[in-house]
Amino acid sequence: MPPSTPRVALLVTCLVDTMRPSVGFAAVRLLEQAGCTVHVPVQTCCGQPNYNSGDRDGARALARRMIEAMAGFDFVVAPSGSCAATVIKDYPQMFAGDPEWEAPARDLAGRTHEIVSFLTDVMEIDAVGARVPARATYHDSCSGLRSLGIKDQPRKLLASVEGLTLAEMAEPEICCGFGGTFCVKYPDISNKMVSNKTADIAATGAELLLAGDLGCLMNMAGKLSREGKPVKARHVVEVLAGDTDTPAIGEGGK
């Protein structure tokens, strides 16, 4: 059981900080509604781009700073399956056998959660008080789904949003083609993958695209815009918090 008033550190993530702060504010709102005391420690990148690109020394340097920043909190919560998976799965591997950092890395990994999983699995929240009249579809981002097993949790909370109808894609689990540096290294393959994804999105008749990772959302939102498809993209926490006043992703503003 979590403490009655858990002290939660928000791992903001680089993309949320620089591209979509509204996701961070929505995350804070949801965590406070769940009874948490939320803190935002000074933090840098989790090191995922370095680690995935083979820069293990750079990744460990960033990871050590994150471990120090997140010390002392009951939980660490991220509005990103990929960043959460880096801390949960990769940090223990980065420091395996390191007499100074292995134990702190494993401790942080054990306290870290993706936000929707945290709300449902740890805080046992089964409903939110939001109202968003819209037809939406949900994309299962690769890291959240495959690394952390996040599938039913967002759908459970979205089912409680008043006025929201969820229309599933034919293949919601298929990658959107972003993959961090994958889309830079293999642009033609990435473009074909996101084209297939936007066709699947459009076939649902949804006016709203939701997901739990901002990188995926930016990739799909950009393609939808270039194709002239009238589908707005939002992070799932924005809808769960009832925040639809900010422009959708790619529409300008943050």
The 8 nearest C-alpha neighbors of each residue, nearest first, counted from 0:
[[1, 2, 121, 122, 3, 123, 5, 120],
 [0, 2, 3, 5, 121, 122, 4, 73],
 [3, 1, 5, 4, 0, 73, 6, 35],
 [2, 4, 5, 1, 34, 35, 0, 6],
 [5, 3, 35, 2, 34, 36, 6, 1],
 [4, 6, 35, 2, 7, 73, 36, 3],
 [7, 5, 36, 73, 72, 35, 37, 4],
 [6, 8, 74, 37, 75, 72, 5, 73],
 [9, 7, 75, 38, 39, 37, 72, 76],
 [8, 10, 76, 39, 11, 75, 77, 38],
 [11, 9, 77, 12, 76, 8, 75, 39],
 [10, 12, 9, 77, 23, 15, 16, 13],
 [13, 11, 15, 14, 10, 16, 44, 82],
 [12, 14, 16, 15, 44, 17, 11, 43],
 [15, 13, 17, 18, 16, 12, 19, 213],
 [16, 14, 19, 20, 18, 12, 13, 17],
 [15, 17, 13, 20, 14, 18, 12, 19],
 [16, 18, 14, 15, 13, 19, 20, 12],
 [17, 19, 14, 15, 16, 253, 20, 13],
 [18, 20, 15, 253, 21, 22, 16, 17],
 [21, 19, 15, 23, 22, 16, 253, 18],
 [22, 20, 24, 23, 19, 25, 253, 237],
 [23, 21, 25, 20, 24, 19, 237, 26],
 [22, 24, 26, 20, 21, 25, 11, 27],
 [23, 25, 21, 27, 26, 22, 28, 20],
 [26, 24, 28, 22, 23, 237, 27, 240],
 [27, 25, 23, 29, 24, 28, 22, 236],
 [28, 26, 24, 30, 25, 29, 31, 23],
 [27, 29, 25, 31, 26, 30, 32, 24],
 [30, 28, 32, 26, 31, 27, 240, 33],
 [29, 31, 33, 27, 32, 35, 28, 26],
 [30, 32, 35, 34, 28, 33, 29, 27],
 [31, 33, 29, 34, 30, 28, 35, 27],
 [34, 32, 30, 31, 35, 29, 122, 124],
 [35, 33, 31, 32, 4, 30, 36, 5],
 [36, 34, 31, 5, 4, 30, 33, 37],
 [35, 37, 6, 7, 5, 31, 4, 38],
 [36, 38, 7, 8, 35, 6, 27, 31],
 [37, 39, 8, 7, 40, 9, 36, 6],
 [38, 40, 9, 8, 41, 37, 10, 11],
 [41, 39, 42, 38, 68, 8, 69, 9],
 [42, 40, 39, 68, 43, 65, 69, 10],
 [43, 41, 40, 65, 68, 44, 64, 10],
 [42, 44, 45, 65, 61, 41, 64, 13],
 [45, 43, 46, 13, 61, 12, 42, 47],
 [44, 46, 47, 62, 61, 65, 43, 82],
 [47, 45, 58, 44, 61, 49, 48, 62],
 [46, 48, 50, 49, 45, 51, 85, 58],
 [49, 47, 51, 50, 46, 52, 179, 180],
 [48, 50, 54, 58, 52, 46, 47, 51],
 [51, 49, 47, 58, 55, 53, 52, 54],
 [50, 52, 48, 53, 49, 47, 54, 180],
 [53, 51, 49, 50, 54, 48, 180, 55],
 [52, 54, 50, 51, 55, 49, 58, 48],
 [55, 53, 49, 57, 50, 56, 52, 58],
 [54, 56, 58, 50, 57, 53, 59, 49],
 [57, 55, 59, 58, 54, 60, 49, 50],
 [56, 58, 60, 54, 55, 59, 49, 61],
 [59, 57, 46, 55, 49, 50, 61, 56],
 [58, 60, 62, 56, 61, 57, 63, 55],
 [59, 61, 57, 63, 58, 62, 56, 64],
 [62, 60, 64, 58, 46, 59, 63, 45],
 [61, 63, 59, 65, 64, 60, 45, 58],
 [64, 62, 66, 60, 65, 61, 59, 67],
 [63, 65, 67, 61, 62, 66, 68, 60],
 [64, 66, 62, 68, 67, 63, 69, 42],
 [65, 67, 63, 69, 64, 68, 62, 70],
 [68, 66, 64, 65, 70, 69, 63, 62],
 [69, 67, 65, 66, 70, 64, 40, 42],
 [70, 68, 66, 67, 65, 72, 71, 8],
 [69, 71, 67, 68, 72, 66, 107, 103],
 [70, 72, 69, 73, 74, 68, 6, 67],
 [73, 71, 74, 6, 70, 7, 8, 69],
 [72, 74, 6, 7, 5, 71, 110, 75],
 [75, 73, 110, 7, 72, 111, 8, 76],
 [74, 76, 111, 8, 7, 110, 9, 112],
 [77, 75, 112, 9, 114, 113, 111, 10],
 [76, 78, 10, 113, 79, 114, 83, 9],
 [79, 77, 114, 113, 211, 26, 76, 80],
 [80, 78, 212, 77, 81, 82, 211, 113],
 [79, 81, 143, 83, 142, 113, 82, 84],
 [80, 82, 142, 84, 79, 83, 143, 85],
 [83, 81, 85, 84, 79, 80, 86, 45],
 [82, 84, 80, 86, 85, 81, 113, 77],
 [85, 83, 87, 81, 82, 86, 88, 80],
 [86, 84, 89, 82, 83, 88, 87, 47],
 [85, 87, 90, 83, 84, 108, 89, 88],
 [88, 86, 108, 84, 85, 83, 89, 90],
 [87, 89, 84, 85, 86, 90, 91, 92],
 [90, 88, 85, 92, 91, 86, 93, 87],
 [89, 91, 93, 86, 92, 104, 88, 87],
 [92, 90, 105, 94, 104, 93, 89, 95],
 [91, 93, 95, 89, 90, 94, 88, 101],
 [94, 92, 90, 91, 95, 89, 59, 55],
 [93, 95, 101, 97, 92, 91, 100, 96],
 [96, 94, 92, 97, 101, 93, 91, 100],
 [95, 97, 98, 94, 101, 100, 92, 99],
 [96, 98, 94, 101, 99, 95, 100, 102],
 [99, 97, 100, 96, 101, 102, 94, 95],
 [98, 100, 97, 101, 102, 103, 94, 96],
 [99, 101, 103, 97, 102, 94, 104, 98],
 [100, 102, 94, 104, 97, 95, 103, 99],
 [101, 103, 105, 104, 100, 106, 99, 98],
 [104, 102, 106, 100, 105, 101, 107, 66],
 [105, 103, 101, 107, 102, 106, 91, 90],
 [106, 104, 108, 102, 91, 107, 103, 109],
 [105, 107, 103, 109, 104, 108, 102, 110],
 [108, 106, 110, 104, 109, 105, 103, 111],
 [109, 107, 87, 105, 111, 106, 110, 86],
 [108, 110, 106, 107, 111, 105, 87, 112],
 [111, 109, 74, 107, 108, 75, 106, 73],
 [110, 112, 75, 108, 76, 109, 74, 107],
 [113, 111, 76, 117, 83, 114, 75, 77],
 [112, 114, 77, 116, 80, 83, 76, 78],
 [113, 115, 117, 78, 116, 76, 77, 112],
 [116, 114, 118, 117, 113, 153, 119, 152],
 [115, 117, 119, 114, 113, 120, 118, 152],
 [118, 116, 114, 121, 115, 120, 112, 119],
 [117, 119, 122, 115, 124, 116, 121, 120],
 [118, 120, 123, 124, 116, 117, 122, 121],
 [119, 121, 123, 117, 116, 118, 122, 124],
 [122, 120, 117, 123, 119, 118, 1, 116],
 [121, 123, 118, 124, 119, 120, 117, 33],
 [124, 122, 119, 120, 121, 118, 125, 117],
 [125, 123, 119, 118, 122, 126, 33, 120],
 [124, 126, 156, 119, 123, 155, 127, 159],
 [127, 125, 159, 156, 124, 128, 160, 155],
 [128, 126, 129, 159, 160, 239, 156, 125],
 [127, 129, 160, 130, 126, 159, 161, 240],
 [130, 128, 241, 160, 127, 240, 239, 161],
 [129, 131, 161, 160, 162, 241, 132, 128],
 [130, 132, 162, 163, 133, 161, 129, 241],
 [133, 131, 162, 163, 130, 161, 134, 164],
 [134, 132, 163, 131, 135, 164, 162, 206],
 [133, 135, 164, 205, 206, 163, 165, 207],
 [136, 134, 207, 205, 165, 208, 166, 206],
 [135, 137, 166, 208, 167, 165, 205, 209],
 [136, 138, 209, 210, 208, 139, 167, 135],
 [139, 137, 210, 171, 140, 209, 172, 136],
 [140, 138, 172, 171, 144, 141, 210, 137],
 [141, 139, 143, 142, 138, 144, 212, 211],
 [140, 142, 144, 143, 145, 174, 139, 172],
 [143, 141, 81, 146, 145, 80, 144, 140],
 [142, 144, 80, 147, 149, 141, 140, 146],
 [145, 143, 149, 148, 141, 142, 147, 146],
 [144, 146, 142, 141, 148, 147, 143, 149],
 [145, 147, 142, 143, 144, 148, 84, 141],
 [146, 148, 143, 149, 144, 145, 84, 142],
 [149, 147, 144, 145, 146, 150, 143, 142],
 [148, 150, 144, 143, 147, 152, 151, 116],
 [151, 149, 152, 144, 148, 153, 139, 154],
 [150, 152, 154, 153, 155, 149, 148, 156],
 [151, 153, 155, 154, 150, 116, 149, 119],
 [154, 152, 156, 155, 151, 157, 115, 150],
 [153, 155, 157, 151, 152, 156, 158, 150],
 [156, 154, 152, 158, 153, 157, 151, 125],
 [155, 157, 153, 158, 159, 126, 154, 125],
 [156, 158, 154, 159, 160, 155, 153, 239],
 [159, 157, 156, 155, 160, 154, 163, 165],
 [158, 160, 126, 157, 156, 127, 161, 155],
 [161, 159, 129, 157, 130, 158, 163, 162],
 [160, 162, 130, 163, 159, 131, 129, 132],
 [161, 163, 132, 131, 130, 160, 133, 164],
 [164, 162, 133, 132, 131, 161, 160, 134],
 [163, 165, 134, 135, 133, 166, 162, 158],
 [164, 166, 135, 136, 134, 167, 163, 137],
 [167, 165, 136, 135, 203, 164, 168, 205],
 [168, 166, 136, 165, 169, 137, 203, 171],
 [169, 167, 171, 170, 199, 203, 200, 166],
 [168, 170, 171, 167, 199, 203, 202, 200],
 [171, 169, 168, 172, 173, 199, 167, 196],
 [172, 170, 138, 168, 173, 139, 169, 137],
 [171, 173, 139, 170, 174, 138, 140, 141],
 [172, 174, 171, 170, 175, 139, 196, 141],
 [175, 173, 176, 141, 172, 140, 192, 177],
 [174, 176, 193, 177, 192, 196, 173, 215],
 [177, 175, 189, 192, 193, 174, 178, 182],
 [178, 176, 182, 179, 175, 215, 218, 181],
 [177, 179, 181, 176, 180, 182, 215, 175],
 [180, 178, 181, 177, 182, 48, 214, 183],
 [179, 181, 183, 182, 178, 184, 48, 177],
 [182, 180, 178, 184, 183, 179, 185, 177],
 [181, 183, 186, 177, 189, 185, 180, 184],
 [184, 182, 180, 181, 186, 185, 179, 189],
 [183, 185, 181, 182, 186, 180, 189, 187],
 [184, 186, 182, 188, 183, 187, 181, 189],
 [187, 185, 189, 182, 183, 188, 190, 184],
 [188, 186, 190, 189, 185, 191, 182, 192],
 [189, 187, 191, 190, 186, 185, 192, 176],
 [188, 190, 176, 186, 192, 182, 187, 191],
 [189, 191, 187, 193, 192, 188, 186, 194],
 [192, 190, 194, 188, 189, 193, 195, 187],
 [193, 191, 176, 189, 195, 194, 190, 175],
 [192, 194, 196, 175, 190, 176, 195, 191],
 [195, 193, 191, 197, 196, 192, 190, 198],
 [196, 194, 192, 198, 193, 197, 191, 199],
 [195, 197, 193, 199, 194, 198, 175, 200],
 [196, 198, 200, 194, 199, 195, 201, 193],
 [199, 197, 201, 195, 196, 200, 202, 194],
 [200, 198, 196, 202, 197, 201, 168, 195],
 [201, 199, 197, 198, 202, 203, 168, 196],
 [200, 202, 198, 203, 199, 204, 197, 205],
 [201, 203, 199, 200, 204, 198, 168, 205],
 [204, 202, 205, 201, 200, 168, 166, 167],
 [203, 205, 202, 201, 206, 200, 134, 166],
 [206, 204, 135, 134, 203, 207, 136, 166],
 [205, 207, 230, 134, 135, 231, 204, 229],
 [206, 208, 135, 231, 230, 205, 232, 134],
 [209, 207, 232, 136, 135, 231, 137, 233],
 [210, 208, 137, 235, 233, 234, 232, 136],
 [209, 211, 138, 235, 234, 137, 212, 139],
 [210, 212, 235, 234, 79, 80, 213, 140],
 [213, 211, 79, 214, 215, 210, 80, 216],
 [212, 214, 216, 215, 217, 234, 211, 14],
 [215, 213, 217, 216, 212, 218, 177, 14],
 [214, 216, 218, 213, 217, 212, 177, 219],
 [215, 217, 213, 219, 218, 214, 220, 232],
 [218, 216, 220, 214, 215, 219, 221, 213],
 [217, 219, 215, 221, 216, 220, 177, 214],
 [218, 220, 222, 216, 221, 217, 223, 215],
 [221, 219, 217, 223, 222, 218, 216, 232],
 [222, 220, 224, 218, 219, 223, 217, 225],
 [221, 223, 225, 219, 224, 220, 226, 218],
 [222, 224, 220, 228, 226, 221, 225, 219],
 [223, 225, 227, 221, 222, 226, 228, 220],
 [226, 224, 222, 227, 223, 221, 228, 220],
 [227, 225, 223, 224, 228, 222, 221, 197],
 [226, 228, 224, 225, 223, 229, 222, 230],
 [227, 229, 223, 226, 230, 224, 201, 225],
 [230, 228, 227, 231, 206, 223, 224, 201],
 [229, 231, 206, 207, 228, 232, 208, 223],
 [232, 230, 207, 247, 208, 206, 229, 233],
 [233, 231, 208, 248, 247, 207, 220, 209],
 [234, 232, 209, 247, 248, 235, 208, 237],
 [233, 235, 210, 236, 209, 237, 211, 213],
 [234, 236, 209, 210, 237, 238, 211, 233],
 [237, 235, 239, 238, 234, 240, 25, 26],
 [238, 236, 242, 240, 235, 25, 239, 234],
 [237, 239, 241, 240, 236, 235, 242, 243],
 [238, 240, 236, 241, 237, 129, 235, 127],
 [241, 239, 237, 238, 242, 25, 236, 129],
 [242, 240, 129, 238, 239, 130, 243, 237],
 [243, 241, 237, 240, 244, 238, 245, 25],
 [242, 244, 245, 241, 238, 237, 246, 131],
 [243, 245, 242, 246, 247, 241, 237, 21],
 [244, 246, 243, 247, 242, 253, 21, 252],
 [247, 245, 250, 251, 252, 248, 244, 253],
 [246, 248, 250, 232, 231, 233, 249, 245],
 [249, 247, 232, 250, 233, 246, 220, 217],
 [248, 250, 251, 247, 220, 221, 217, 246],
 [251, 249, 247, 248, 246, 252, 231, 253],
 [252, 250, 249, 246, 253, 248, 247, 245],
 [251, 253, 246, 250, 245, 249, 19, 248],
 [252, 19, 20, 21, 18, 251, 246, 245]]
